[in-house]
Every structure is written in C-alpha cells, then in structure tokens.
C-alpha cells in the first residue's frame, strides 16, 4: 500500500462541516460590497512575476522571501498571486477600464505566501477586497472605511475590531522622511535586530512596523512621519478624519502604521483585534495613487483594502453559531423498488415547483430504522416517508425531525403546498 499523500504544509482543506460558515461570512461581505455599488472582478491566480516585483517592491518581505515563483515550460517567470491589488490594476490597464473612468470593484479568492503557518495565517489563504479607481478625494477613502465598518456590524464583530489610521503622504514627502529616519536609526544601529539592519538601507519605513519588543523604545523615539507631510497631504488626512468623526467611526492615529507594500501613499488603515493574539490585523488597505502609472498605465488615483477570511471566520465563530445552509430541508425515505422510483419522480417535481428546496433522496438501500438515522444525521428538518401503503393511498408520511410534532400523513398533491408554507416560517 502506498504512503498517504497529505496536503502541503500551510494549505488546508475547508471541510463540509465548516463550509456553511465560510458561505455565511462571504455572503455578508458580498452583500456589503453590492450595497455600495461595487462590481465583481475575477483576475487569474497566476500572473507574471514582474507584476508583483514592480508593484509591491523588490525589497519587501513578500517579494524577497514569500512569493511562490517558478518558470513555466517557456522559461517565463510566473508567480501565484500574493495579493490582488496589482492584479486588478493589470486587468484594468489591459482591458481599458481605468483612464478617465471611475471603477468600484470587489474580488474574492485565494492568495499565496510562503510564510510560517500559524493560527489565522496560512500559505494559501483567502481574501475579499475592494478597489476604487479614478477618485482621489478623502470621501472615497471614508466610504471604504464605512463600508468595512458596516460589514463588521453585519457579521456581529464590530465591538472587537478597532480602526487604526495614518497618512504616508506623497512619494516626495516620504523620501524626505526616509532620510531623516535613516539618520536617526543609524545612531542606534548596534541595537537594531537583524531584520532591521537589513531594512535600514533598503526599506527603512518597515522598521517602524517591527513586532520585536526589544525594538519598541527605538521605534518610539523615531521622527514622526506626519511632521514631514505637506499642506495638501495634511488637508486630505484632516478631511478624512472629519468625515469619519461625523459618521461616528472611532479610530486611533498610529504614526507607526506604514503597511508592508511599497505602492501605498497618503491614507493607510488597518482594522485590528486583540482576540486573535499575534495575528491581529483582519483588514488593511489605503491609497495607491501612483500604482497604475508605475505598471504602465496613465496616472489614475486608486484606493482599496483586503480582508483576511480565515481571521474573520475565527472571530465570527467565537460570536455566533451559523446555521448549516447546506443541510437539506427534507430527507426522502422509501421502502421498496416501486417506492424508490416513485420517490425520485416526486423529488424532481418538488424541485421544479419549489426552487431552492434542498432534498436528499435516500440511496443505498436499508430499512426504515437505518434510513431515519441517516435522515437525522443529514440535518434535515423533515423526513418524508413513501412506502407501498402511501403509494396505494397517494399519501406521504411527514415527520418533524427537529421538533416534537407527531408523524402525520398528507395527500401527495398537498406536499408542495405544505413544504412551501413551512419554508416561509
């Protein structure tokens, strides 16, 4: 016997008993997107490696250490997408969706990063996100944050997530700040950890996001990026805050929030929680006005966010029990070959007259007792019984598997109306 083949480390199965929870969370998020007028886009999972190295940044952790990259048979370097913003930009440029247009898009699907797997962090993970192109004012930044806040409320987790805000300013302002930051950190180079020393010459802003507690004092004493911002960047950030204040959105200004991708500018934000330990970020995003031009298109403002489904599902799971949306409404029990044939026809007729009705027809033989056990395990509300006596009398036996009602008999012609009335309750 051959050795069992197991899933790749960090890439997990979503089994049927949990898929209803996933469908619930995905459904709530999708309704939130549609509520604000966003339309779905579905970019491919596999892209040219250059797309991510040019957009995310050559010296980011994602590009340097985490991407799944390989050469195909033609010698082209391809990468499983580590995030979806760059893919949305590439699709927009390629298909003429961006120049002098406003696009409000949402996406959903798997992303891939070669990280150390832990709770809430996997090598294949799922995100849903939104991207807006063609609008550069703080009002659309505010709308994205309001939309995400409404999703948290609809998921029942709004009291355990908190918004953190910052502004990174323009590319020029960030470059000036970078020089000031490098000068400061260089004075403390002997106290920097290995990652920080490596980033000092390549991506010093990422040092501010270090989770190493031994770096806390050094980071706390670093210059404040906000002091390097110009009048326009400050005005943008002030107006965003005014809009959020008016909407009653609570937030914290986090001057060390820099995000891990090179393309961000001005507004950046994260929704964080303390309920998941170290993996506390459940949604993150911001503005990336220069990315379209950077990837070959004409200058187009952009802003968006992505939310990690695994982490959201962990939060929702702590708060509520989600009904199994895949469990059948009824389980059809039959006795004898004639009843089985007749039962199949009745089930098909019910599916025609009641679209959306979930029916599980018993297959595989067995007596009434074993069939009732399988009906109960299926999670169905009703068991519908059909035997020789019911065929002769043109009736059906109905048993409530989740209540205390006694089994009853009704005419077969009344079954659809009976089930329709029960489904409406």
C-alpha positions as CSV (number, residue, x, y, z in Angstrom):
1,X,0.0,0.0,0.0
2,X,1.4,3.4,-1.0
3,X,2.0,6.1,1.5
4,X,-0.8,8.5,2.1
5,X,-0.5,11.9,0.3
6,X,-1.1,14.8,2.6
7,X,-1.9,18.4,2.0
8,X,1.0,20.8,1.5
9,X,2.1,22.5,4.8
10,X,0.1,25.7,5.3
11,X,-2.5,24.8,2.7
12,X,-5.6,23.5,4.5
13,X,-8.9,21.8,3.5
14,X,-12.2,23.6,4.2
15,X,-14.4,20.6,5.0
16,X,-18.2,20.4,4.5
17,X,-19.0,21.0,8.2
18,X,-17.2,24.4,8.1
19,X,-18.1,25.5,4.6
20,X,-21.5,26.9,5.7
21,X,-19.7,29.3,8.0
22,X,-17.5,30.3,5.1
23,X,-20.5,30.8,2.9
24,X,-22.2,32.9,5.6
25,X,-19.2,35.2,6.0
26,X,-18.6,35.5,2.3
27,X,-22.3,36.2,1.7
28,X,-22.4,39.0,4.3
29,X,-19.3,40.7,2.8
30,X,-20.6,40.3,-0.8
31,X,-23.9,42.0,0.2
32,X,-21.9,44.8,1.8
33,X,-20.0,45.4,-1.4
34,X,-23.1,45.3,-3.6
35,X,-24.8,47.7,-1.1
36,X,-22.3,50.4,-2.0
37,X,-22.3,49.8,-5.8
38,X,-19.2,47.7,-6.2
39,X,-18.9,45.2,-9.1
40,X,-17.0,41.9,-9.1
41,X,-13.8,41.3,-10.9
42,X,-12.1,37.9,-11.1
43,X,-8.4,38.1,-12.1
44,X,-6.4,34.9,-12.6
45,X,-4.5,33.3,-9.7
46,X,-1.2,33.1,-11.7
47,X,0.5,36.3,-13.0
48,X,3.9,37.3,-14.4
49,X,6.4,37.7,-11.6
50,X,7.3,41.2,-12.8
51,X,3.8,42.4,-11.9
52,X,4.4,41.9,-8.2
53,X,8.1,42.8,-8.1
54,X,7.3,46.2,-9.8
55,X,4.2,47.0,-7.7
56,X,4.9,45.5,-4.3
57,X,8.6,46.4,-4.3
58,X,11.8,44.4,-4.9
59,X,12.9,44.8,-1.3
60,X,9.7,43.9,0.5
61,X,9.5,40.7,2.5
62,X,6.8,39.4,0.2
63,X,8.9,39.7,-3.0
64,X,12.2,38.7,-1.3
65,X,11.1,35.8,0.8
66,X,7.4,34.8,0.4
67,X,6.3,34.5,-3.2
68,X,5.6,31.2,-4.9
69,X,7.6,31.8,-8.1
70,X,8.6,29.3,-10.8
71,X,9.5,29.1,-14.5
72,X,7.0,27.6,-16.9
73,X,7.9,25.5,-19.9
74,X,8.5,28.6,-22.0
75,X,11.0,29.9,-19.5
76,X,8.7,32.7,-18.3
77,X,8.8,33.6,-14.6
78,X,5.3,33.2,-13.1
79,X,4.0,33.8,-9.5
80,X,1.0,32.6,-7.6
81,X,-0.6,35.9,-6.6
82,X,0.4,37.1,-3.0
83,X,-2.2,39.8,-3.1
84,X,-4.8,41.1,-5.6
85,X,-4.5,44.8,-6.0
86,X,-1.7,44.6,-8.5
87,X,-3.8,42.0,-10.5
88,X,-6.8,44.4,-10.5
89,X,-4.6,47.2,-11.8
90,X,-3.1,45.0,-14.5
91,X,-6.6,43.9,-15.6
92,X,-7.8,47.4,-15.6
93,X,-4.9,48.7,-17.8
94,X,-5.1,45.7,-20.1
95,X,-8.9,45.9,-20.6
96,X,-9.2,49.7,-20.8
97,X,-11.1,50.1,-17.6
98,X,-9.2,52.9,-15.9
99,X,-8.3,56.0,-17.9
100,X,-10.8,58.8,-17.3
101,X,-13.2,56.3,-15.7
102,X,-14.4,55.6,-12.2
103,X,-14.4,51.9,-11.3
104,X,-15.5,50.4,-8.0
105,X,-14.5,46.7,-7.9
106,X,-14.5,43.8,-5.5
107,X,-12.8,40.4,-5.6
108,X,-12.6,37.2,-3.7
109,X,-10.3,34.2,-3.8
110,X,-7.1,32.5,-2.7
111,X,-3.7,34.2,-2.3
112,X,-0.3,32.5,-1.7
113,X,2.6,33.4,0.5
114,X,5.4,31.2,1.8
115,X,5.2,32.2,5.5
116,X,5.5,30.2,8.7
117,X,2.0,28.7,9.2
118,X,0.2,29.5,12.4
119,X,-3.4,30.2,13.6
120,X,-5.0,32.7,11.2
121,X,-2.0,32.6,8.8
122,X,-1.6,30.1,6.0
123,X,0.4,29.7,2.9
124,X,-2.8,29.5,0.8
125,X,-5.2,32.0,2.4
126,X,-8.4,33.7,1.2
127,X,-9.2,37.4,0.9
128,X,-12.1,39.5,-0.2
129,X,-11.3,43.1,-1.1
130,X,-12.4,46.3,-2.8
131,X,-10.6,48.6,-5.1
132,X,-11.6,52.0,-6.4
133,X,-10.0,53.8,-9.4
134,X,-10.5,57.4,-10.6
135,X,-11.3,59.1,-7.4
136,X,-8.6,61.0,-5.4
137,X,-10.6,62.7,-2.6
138,X,-10.8,61.6,1.0
139,X,-14.5,61.0,0.6
140,X,-13.9,57.7,-1.2
141,X,-11.3,56.7,1.5
142,X,-14.1,57.3,4.1
143,X,-16.6,55.3,2.1
144,X,-14.3,52.3,2.0
145,X,-13.8,52.5,5.8
146,X,-17.6,53.0,6.4
147,X,-18.3,50.0,4.1
148,X,-15.9,47.8,6.1
149,X,-17.4,49.0,9.4
150,X,-20.9,48.1,8.2
151,X,-19.6,44.6,7.3
152,X,-18.2,44.1,10.8
153,X,-21.6,45.2,12.2
154,X,-23.4,42.7,10.0
155,X,-21.0,39.9,11.0
156,X,-21.6,40.8,14.7
157,X,-17.9,41.6,15.4
158,X,-18.0,45.4,15.4
159,X,-17.2,45.6,19.1
160,X,-14.0,43.5,18.9
161,X,-12.3,45.3,16.0
162,X,-10.7,48.7,16.0
163,X,-9.6,51.1,13.3
164,X,-6.0,52.5,13.1
165,X,-5.2,55.3,10.7
166,X,-2.1,57.0,9.4
167,X,-1.0,59.1,6.4
168,X,2.1,58.3,4.4
169,X,2.0,61.5,2.4
170,X,3.3,61.7,-1.2
171,X,6.3,59.9,-2.6
172,X,8.4,63.1,-2.3
173,X,7.4,63.6,1.3
174,X,8.1,60.0,2.2
175,X,11.6,60.3,0.6
176,X,12.4,63.3,2.7
177,X,11.2,61.5,5.8
178,X,13.2,58.4,4.9
179,X,16.4,60.4,5.0
180,X,15.5,61.7,8.5
181,X,14.5,58.2,9.7
182,X,17.7,56.6,8.4
183,X,19.8,59.2,10.1
184,X,18.0,58.6,13.4
185,X,18.2,54.7,13.1
186,X,21.8,54.8,12.1
187,X,22.6,56.3,15.5
188,X,21.2,53.2,17.1
189,X,22.4,50.6,14.6
190,X,24.1,48.5,17.3
191,X,20.7,48.0,18.9
192,X,18.8,47.1,15.7
193,X,17.8,43.4,15.2
194,X,18.9,41.5,12.1
195,X,15.8,42.3,10.0
196,X,16.0,46.0,10.9
197,X,19.7,46.3,9.9
198,X,18.9,44.6,6.6
199,X,16.0,47.0,6.0
200,X,17.9,50.1,7.0
201,X,19.3,50.6,3.5
202,X,16.5,49.0,1.5
203,X,13.1,49.7,3.2
204,X,13.6,51.6,6.5
205,X,10.0,52.5,7.0
206,X,9.2,48.9,7.5
207,X,11.4,49.0,10.7
208,X,8.6,51.1,12.2
209,X,6.3,48.1,11.9
210,X,8.6,45.7,13.7
211,X,6.9,43.4,16.2
212,X,10.2,42.8,18.1
213,X,9.5,44.1,21.7
214,X,13.3,44.9,22.1
215,X,12.9,47.5,19.3
216,X,9.9,49.2,21.0
217,X,11.9,52.0,22.6
218,X,13.9,52.8,19.5
219,X,10.8,52.9,17.3
220,X,9.0,55.1,19.9
221,X,11.8,57.7,19.6
222,X,11.8,57.8,15.8
223,X,10.8,61.0,14.0
224,X,7.1,61.3,13.2
225,X,6.2,61.0,9.5
226,X,3.3,63.4,9.9
227,X,5.8,66.2,10.6
228,X,7.2,65.7,7.0
229,X,3.8,66.0,5.3
230,X,2.9,69.0,3.1
231,X,-0.2,71.1,3.3
232,X,-2.2,69.0,0.7
233,X,-1.4,65.7,2.4
234,X,-2.4,67.1,5.8
235,X,-5.6,68.6,4.4
236,X,-6.5,65.2,2.9
237,X,-6.0,63.4,6.2
238,X,-7.8,66.1,8.2
239,X,-10.9,65.9,5.9
240,X,-10.9,62.1,6.1
241,X,-10.9,62.3,9.9
242,X,-13.7,64.8,9.8
243,X,-15.9,62.5,7.7
244,X,-15.2,59.5,10.0
245,X,-15.9,61.7,13.1
246,X,-19.2,62.8,11.6
247,X,-20.1,59.1,10.8
248,X,-19.3,58.1,14.4
249,X,-16.4,55.8,13.4
250,X,-13.9,55.5,16.3
251,X,-10.2,55.2,15.4
252,X,-6.7,55.6,16.7
253,X,-3.9,57.5,14.9
254,X,-1.0,55.2,14.6
255,X,2.1,57.1,13.4
256,X,4.0,53.8,13.0
257,X,1.5,52.2,10.6
258,X,3.3,52.1,7.3
259,X,1.9,48.9,5.6
260,X,4.3,46.4,4.0
261,X,3.8,47.3,0.4
262,X,5.7,50.0,-1.5
263,X,2.8,51.3,-3.5
264,X,0.9,53.0,-0.6
265,X,0.6,56.8,-0.3
266,X,-1.4,59.2,1.9
267,X,-4.2,57.2,3.7
268,X,-3.4,53.9,5.2
269,X,-5.5,52.0,7.6
270,X,-5.9,48.7,9.4
271,X,-8.8,47.1,11.3
272,X,-7.2,45.2,14.2
273,X,-8.4,42.9,17.0
274,X,-6.9,41.6,20.3
275,X,-9.0,38.4,20.1
276,X,-6.6,36.5,17.8
277,X,-3.3,37.0,19.5
278,X,-0.3,37.9,17.3
279,X,-2.4,37.8,14.1
280,X,-4.4,40.9,15.0
281,X,-5.0,42.5,11.6
282,X,-8.2,41.4,9.9
283,X,-8.4,44.1,7.2
284,X,-5.9,46.6,5.8
285,X,-5.6,49.0,2.9
286,X,-5.0,52.5,1.8
287,X,-4.4,54.8,-1.2
288,X,-2.0,53.9,-4.1
289,X,-2.3,56.8,-6.5
290,X,0.9,56.1,-8.4
291,X,0.5,52.4,-9.0
292,X,-1.4,52.5,-12.3
293,X,1.3,54.7,-13.8
294,X,4.0,52.5,-12.3
295,X,2.6,49.5,-14.1
296,X,2.4,51.2,-17.5
297,X,-1.0,53.0,-17.5
298,X,-1.8,56.7,-17.4
299,X,-1.9,58.3,-13.9
300,X,-5.0,57.2,-12.1
301,X,-5.8,57.5,-8.4
302,X,-6.5,54.3,-6.5
303,X,-7.5,53.2,-3.1
304,X,-8.7,49.9,-1.6
305,X,-8.5,47.3,1.1
306,X,-8.3,43.5,1.6
307,X,-9.7,41.4,4.4
308,X,-8.5,38.0,5.5
309,X,-11.3,35.5,5.6
310,X,-9.6,33.0,7.9
311,X,-9.2,35.6,10.6
312,X,-12.7,37.0,10.2
313,X,-14.2,33.4,10.4
314,X,-12.3,32.8,13.6
315,X,-13.9,36.0,15.1
316,X,-17.4,35.1,13.8
317,X,-17.1,31.6,15.1
318,X,-16.4,32.9,18.6
319,X,-19.5,35.1,18.5
320,X,-22.3,33.1,16.8
321,X,-23.5,29.8,15.7
322,X,-24.2,29.8,12.0
323,X,-27.0,27.5,10.7
324,X,-25.9,24.9,8.2
325,X,-27.0,26.5,4.9
326,X,-26.3,23.2,3.1
327,X,-28.4,20.9,5.2
328,X,-31.4,19.5,3.3
329,X,-34.9,20.8,4.1
330,X,-36.2,17.2,3.8
331,X,-34.9,13.7,3.5
332,X,-36.9,11.3,1.4
333,X,-37.2,7.8,2.9
334,X,-38.5,5.0,0.7
335,X,-39.4,1.3,1.1
336,X,-39.2,-1.0,-2.0
337,X,-38.2,-0.6,-5.6
338,X,-41.6,0.9,-6.6
339,X,-41.4,3.5,-3.8
340,X,-37.9,4.4,-4.8
341,X,-38.8,5.1,-8.4
342,X,-41.9,7.0,-7.4
343,X,-39.9,8.9,-4.8
344,X,-37.4,10.1,-7.4
345,X,-40.3,11.5,-9.5
346,X,-41.8,13.2,-6.5
347,X,-38.5,14.8,-5.6
348,X,-37.9,16.1,-9.1
349,X,-41.5,17.5,-9.2
350,X,-40.8,19.3,-5.8
351,X,-37.6,20.8,-7.1
352,X,-39.5,22.1,-10.2
353,X,-42.3,23.7,-8.1
354,X,-40.1,24.9,-5.2
355,X,-36.7,26.2,-6.5
356,X,-34.2,26.4,-3.7
357,X,-35.8,23.5,-1.8
358,X,-33.0,21.2,-0.6
359,X,-34.0,17.5,-0.9
360,X,-31.8,14.5,-0.1
361,X,-33.2,11.3,-1.5
362,X,-32.1,8.1,0.2
363,X,-29.8,5.9,-1.8
364,X,-28.1,2.7,-0.9
365,X,-31.0,0.6,0.5
366,X,-31.6,-0.2,4.1
367,X,-34.7,-0.5,6.4
368,X,-36.7,2.3,7.9
369,X,-34.6,2.5,11.1
370,X,-31.3,2.9,9.3
371,X,-32.8,5.4,6.9
372,X,-34.2,7.5,9.7
373,X,-30.8,7.5,11.3
374,X,-29.3,8.9,8.1
375,X,-32.1,11.4,7.8
376,X,-31.3,12.7,11.3
377,X,-27.6,12.9,10.6
378,X,-28.2,14.8,7.4
379,X,-29.5,17.8,9.5
380,X,-32.8,17.8,7.6
381,X,-35.9,19.3,9.2
382,X,-38.4,16.9,7.7
383,X,-38.4,13.2,6.9
384,X,-40.8,12.3,4.1
385,X,-41.8,8.6,4.1
386,X,-43.0,6.7,1.0
387,X,-43.9,3.0,1.0
388,X,-46.3,0.7,-0.7
389,X,-49.2,1.8,1.5
390,X,-48.5,5.5,0.7
391,X,-48.3,4.7,-3.0
392,X,-51.7,2.9,-2.9
393,X,-53.3,5.8,-1.0
394,X,-51.4,8.6,-2.8
395,X,-50.2,10.0,0.5
396,X,-46.9,10.8,2.1
397,X,-45.7,10.4,5.7
398,X,-44.2,13.5,7.2
399,X,-42.1,13.5,10.4
400,X,-40.6,16.6,12.0
401,X,-37.0,15.6,12.9
402,X,-36.2,18.8,14.9
403,X,-39.4,19.2,16.8
404,X,-41.9,17.2,18.8
405,X,-44.7,17.0,16.3
406,X,-46.1,13.5,15.7
407,X,-45.7,11.9,12.3
408,X,-48.7,12.8,10.0
409,X,-50.0,11.7,6.7
410,X,-50.9,14.1,3.9
411,X,-52.0,13.7,0.3
412,X,-49.1,13.7,-2.2
413,X,-50.9,16.5,-4.1
414,X,-50.6,18.7,-0.9
415,X,-46.9,18.1,-0.2
416,X,-45.6,21.1,-2.2
417,X,-48.0,23.5,-0.6
418,X,-47.2,22.1,2.9
419,X,-43.5,22.5,2.4
420,X,-43.9,26.0,0.8
421,X,-45.8,27.1,3.9
422,X,-43.1,25.6,6.3
423,X,-40.3,27.3,4.3
424,X,-41.9,30.7,4.7
425,X,-41.8,30.4,8.6
